[in-house]
Amino acid sequence: MEHFFSLLNIGIRRRSKDFFILFYNIVFPAVIIMLLGYLTSKSYGTSFTSYHYYTIVMIPFCELMGVTSIAYAAQDERIHHTAYRYMAAPITRTELVLSKFFSCAIMLSICDIVVLAIAKLMFHIPFNGKVTFIILLFISETVIVTGIGLFLGLACKNFAAIQNFLNLPITIFGFLGGAFFPIGSTNSFISFIIDLSPLTWVNRGIVACIYENNTHILIITSIVFMLVGSIITMLAVKFFKREAFI
C-alpha cells in the first residue's frame, strides 16, 4: 500500500471540487427539506414537525442517489485523460480502488454531517444524545453506496447501459422508504414490499433511536450496510481491469 495515501489525497481533492457530489448531497437535500417541510407544515405536530420528518428521510435518500455520482467518480482517469499514466504507474489495483473508495466515502460522510448540522441549527431536531448513532448509520450507508457505485463504475463493462436504469430502483426505494411522504399498510404483502427498501430500515432506525430510545434497528442496519458494502468493494477490486479506463 505504498502509494495509497498519495492516491487518497488526490481523490479527496477531486471529490472536494466535484459539483455533483457537493450539490446533490448538501444543497439539494437542504433545499428539499425546507421546501417539503414548508409545504406540509400543517400536516404534522409541534414536537415532530414536517422539517424533522424530511430531515430524517431526505438525507439517506439523497445519499442513495449518490450511487451515480460515485460511478462517474470511479472513471476519473478517463475523464481527466490520465488513464495511461495509471496503467504505467507501479500501483496495485487494490491501492487504486481503495483510494477511490475512501475518498468518496469520506466526502459523502462529510456532506451528510453538514446537512445534519444545518437541520439541527435551523429546525432544532431533538437528537436526545443519539447523534453519534445517527452519524454511524449515515457512514454505514455511505459505505454500501460507495461500494455499489465503484463496482458499477469500475467492474461493470456495460455501465453506460446500466446508468439509464439506475434512477428507477432508487426512486422506488425512496418511495417505499417514505422519502416523499409517509407510507405504510396493514396488508401483509404490501408491508413486505415496503420492507424490501433499505431506506425503510434506515428511517425506522433513526426514528426509533431518537424518539423511542431504541438503537437496535439502527445498529443492525449499520452492521448489514458495512458488511455488504465491504463485500461489494472487494468484488470491485477483484473484477477491476485498468483497461476499463481507456
C-alpha positions as CSV (number, residue, x, y, z in Angstrom):
1,M,0.0,0.0,0.0
2,E,3.0,2.3,-0.7
3,H,1.1,4.7,-2.9
4,F,-2.3,4.5,-1.2
5,F,-2.1,7.8,0.7
6,S,-0.9,9.7,-2.3
7,L,-3.9,8.4,-4.3
8,L,-6.2,9.1,-1.4
9,N,-5.0,12.7,-1.2
10,I,-5.6,13.2,-5.0
11,G,-9.1,11.6,-4.7
12,I,-10.2,13.8,-1.7
13,R,-9.0,16.9,-3.6
14,R,-11.0,15.9,-6.6
15,R,-14.1,15.0,-4.7
16,S,-14.0,18.3,-2.7
17,K,-14.4,20.1,-6.0
18,D,-16.9,17.7,-7.5
19,F,-20.0,19.7,-8.3
20,F,-22.4,16.8,-8.4
21,I,-21.4,15.3,-5.1
22,L,-21.4,18.6,-3.3
23,F,-24.6,19.9,-4.9
24,Y,-26.7,16.7,-4.6
25,N,-25.5,15.8,-1.1
26,I,-25.6,19.3,0.5
27,V,-27.5,21.9,-1.5
28,F,-30.2,19.6,-2.9
29,P,-31.2,17.9,0.3
30,A,-31.2,21.1,2.3
31,V,-33.5,22.8,-0.3
32,I,-35.8,19.8,-0.5
33,I,-36.1,19.6,3.3
34,M,-37.0,23.3,3.5
35,L,-39.4,23.1,0.6
36,L,-41.3,19.9,1.5
37,G,-41.2,20.9,5.2
38,Y,-42.9,24.2,4.4
39,L,-45.5,22.7,2.1
40,T,-46.5,20.0,4.6
41,S,-46.0,22.0,7.8
42,K,-49.7,21.9,8.7
43,S,-49.8,18.1,8.4
44,Y,-47.5,17.4,11.3
45,G,-47.5,18.3,15.0
46,T,-45.2,20.6,17.0
47,S,-43.0,18.1,18.7
48,F,-42.4,16.2,15.5
49,T,-42.6,18.7,12.6
50,S,-42.5,18.2,8.9
51,Y,-39.0,19.6,8.9
52,H,-38.0,16.8,11.4
53,Y,-39.6,14.2,9.1
54,Y,-38.0,15.3,5.9
55,T,-34.6,15.7,7.5
56,I,-34.7,12.1,8.6
57,V,-35.8,10.7,5.2
58,M,-34.2,13.0,2.7
59,I,-30.6,12.8,3.8
60,P,-30.5,9.0,3.3
61,F,-32.4,9.2,0.0
62,C,-30.0,11.8,-1.4
63,E,-27.1,9.7,-0.3
64,L,-28.5,6.7,-2.1
65,M,-28.8,8.9,-5.2
66,G,-25.1,9.4,-4.9
67,V,-24.5,5.9,-6.5
68,T,-24.5,7.5,-9.9
69,S,-22.0,10.3,-8.9
70,I,-19.7,7.7,-7.4
71,A,-19.8,5.6,-10.5
72,Y,-18.7,8.6,-12.6
73,A,-16.1,9.4,-10.0
74,A,-14.7,5.9,-10.5
75,Q,-14.0,6.9,-14.1
76,D,-11.8,9.9,-13.2
77,E,-8.9,8.7,-15.2
78,R,-10.9,8.5,-18.3
79,I,-12.5,11.9,-17.8
80,H,-9.1,13.6,-16.9
81,H,-7.3,11.7,-19.7
82,T,-4.8,10.2,-17.3
83,A,-5.6,6.6,-17.9
84,Y,-2.2,5.7,-19.5
85,R,-0.3,7.2,-16.6
86,Y,-2.2,5.0,-14.1
87,M,-1.7,1.9,-16.3
88,A,2.1,2.6,-16.4
89,A,2.5,3.6,-12.8
90,P,3.7,1.0,-10.3
91,I,0.4,1.0,-8.3
92,T,-1.7,-2.0,-7.5
93,R,-5.4,-2.2,-8.4
94,T,-6.2,-2.6,-4.6
95,E,-4.5,0.7,-3.9
96,L,-6.3,2.4,-6.8
97,V,-9.8,1.1,-5.9
98,L,-9.5,1.6,-2.1
99,S,-8.2,5.1,-2.6
100,K,-11.3,5.9,-4.6
101,F,-13.5,4.1,-2.1
102,F,-12.2,6.1,1.0
103,S,-12.0,9.5,-0.8
104,C,-15.6,9.1,-2.0
105,A,-16.9,7.7,1.4
106,I,-15.2,10.5,3.3
107,M,-16.7,13.3,1.2
108,L,-20.2,11.8,1.2
109,S,-20.0,11.4,5.0
110,I,-18.9,15.0,5.4
111,C,-21.8,16.2,3.2
112,D,-24.2,14.2,5.4
113,I,-22.8,15.7,8.6
114,V,-23.0,19.2,7.1
115,V,-26.7,18.8,6.2
116,L,-27.4,17.2,9.6
117,A,-25.8,20.2,11.3
118,I,-27.8,22.7,9.2
119,A,-31.0,20.9,10.0
120,K,-30.1,20.8,13.7
121,L,-29.5,24.6,13.8
122,M,-32.5,25.6,11.6
123,F,-35.2,23.1,12.8
124,H,-34.0,22.2,16.3
125,I,-34.2,18.5,15.8
126,P,-34.0,16.8,19.3
127,F,-31.3,14.1,18.8
128,N,-31.5,13.3,22.5
129,G,-27.8,12.5,22.7
130,K,-28.1,9.9,19.9
131,V,-26.4,12.0,17.1
132,T,-23.3,9.6,17.2
133,F,-25.5,6.6,16.3
134,I,-27.2,8.6,13.5
135,I,-23.8,9.6,12.0
136,L,-22.7,6.0,12.3
137,L,-25.8,4.9,10.3
138,F,-25.1,7.6,7.6
139,I,-21.4,6.5,7.4
140,S,-22.5,2.8,7.0
141,E,-24.9,3.8,4.2
142,T,-22.1,5.7,2.6
143,V,-20.0,2.5,2.7
144,I,-22.6,0.5,0.8
145,V,-23.4,3.4,-1.6
146,T,-19.8,3.9,-2.4
147,G,-19.2,0.2,-2.9
148,I,-22.1,-0.1,-5.3
149,G,-21.0,3.0,-7.2
150,L,-17.4,1.8,-7.6
151,F,-18.5,-1.6,-8.7
152,L,-20.7,-0.2,-11.4
153,G,-18.1,2.3,-12.5
154,L,-15.0,0.1,-12.4
155,A,-16.1,-3.6,-12.7
156,C,-19.2,-3.4,-14.9
157,K,-18.3,-3.5,-18.6
158,N,-21.7,-2.0,-19.6
159,F,-22.1,0.8,-17.1
160,A,-23.3,3.1,-19.9
161,A,-26.3,0.9,-20.4
162,I,-26.9,0.4,-16.6
163,Q,-26.8,4.1,-15.8
164,N,-30.1,4.7,-17.7
165,F,-31.9,2.4,-15.3
166,L,-30.3,3.4,-12.0
167,N,-32.9,6.1,-11.3
168,L,-35.8,3.7,-11.3
169,P,-34.8,1.4,-8.4
170,I,-33.5,4.4,-6.5
171,T,-36.9,6.2,-6.9
172,I,-38.8,3.0,-5.9
173,F,-36.6,2.6,-2.8
174,G,-37.2,6.2,-1.9
175,F,-41.0,5.9,-2.4
176,L,-41.2,2.7,-0.3
177,G,-39.0,4.2,2.3
178,G,-41.2,7.2,2.7
179,A,-38.8,9.8,1.3
180,F,-41.7,11.7,-0.4
181,F,-44.4,11.1,2.2
182,P,-45.1,8.6,5.0
183,I,-46.2,5.3,3.7
184,G,-47.5,2.2,5.5
185,S,-50.1,-0.5,5.2
186,T,-51.8,-3.2,7.3
187,N,-51.7,-5.5,4.4
188,S,-49.0,-8.1,5.0
189,F,-48.0,-8.3,1.3
190,I,-47.6,-4.5,0.9
191,S,-45.8,-4.3,4.2
192,F,-43.4,-7.0,2.9
193,I,-42.8,-4.9,-0.3
194,I,-42.2,-1.8,1.8
195,D,-39.7,-3.7,4.0
196,L,-37.6,-4.5,0.9
197,S,-36.4,-1.0,0.7
198,P,-33.2,-0.4,2.6
199,L,-34.4,3.2,3.2
200,T,-37.3,1.8,5.2
201,W,-34.9,0.4,7.8
202,V,-32.7,3.5,7.8
203,N,-35.7,5.7,8.5
204,R,-37.2,3.3,11.1
205,G,-33.8,3.1,12.8
206,I,-33.4,6.8,13.1
207,V,-37.0,7.4,14.4
208,A,-36.7,4.5,16.9
209,C,-33.3,5.9,18.0
210,I,-34.4,9.5,18.5
211,Y,-38.0,9.2,19.7
212,E,-38.1,5.7,21.3
213,N,-34.5,5.5,22.7
214,N,-34.1,2.2,20.8
215,T,-30.9,1.7,18.9
216,H,-31.4,-1.9,17.9
217,I,-32.7,-1.4,14.4
218,L,-30.1,1.3,13.7
219,I,-27.2,-0.8,14.9
220,I,-28.3,-3.9,12.9
221,T,-28.9,-1.9,9.8
222,S,-25.5,-0.2,10.1
223,I,-23.7,-3.6,10.5
224,V,-25.5,-5.0,7.5
225,F,-24.6,-2.0,5.3
226,M,-21.0,-2.2,6.4
227,L,-20.7,-5.9,5.6
228,V,-22.5,-5.7,2.3
229,G,-20.6,-2.5,1.3
230,S,-17.3,-4.2,2.1
231,I,-18.1,-7.3,0.1
232,I,-19.1,-5.3,-2.9
233,T,-15.9,-3.2,-2.7
234,M,-13.8,-6.4,-2.6
235,L,-15.7,-7.6,-5.7
236,A,-14.9,-4.2,-7.4
237,V,-11.2,-4.8,-6.6
238,K,-11.3,-8.4,-7.9
239,F,-13.1,-7.6,-11.2
240,F,-11.5,-4.2,-11.9
241,K,-9.2,-4.1,-15.0
242,R,-7.2,-0.9,-15.7
243,E,-8.0,-1.3,-19.4
244,A,-11.6,-0.1,-18.4
245,F,-10.2,3.4,-18.2
246,I,-9.4,3.5,-21.9
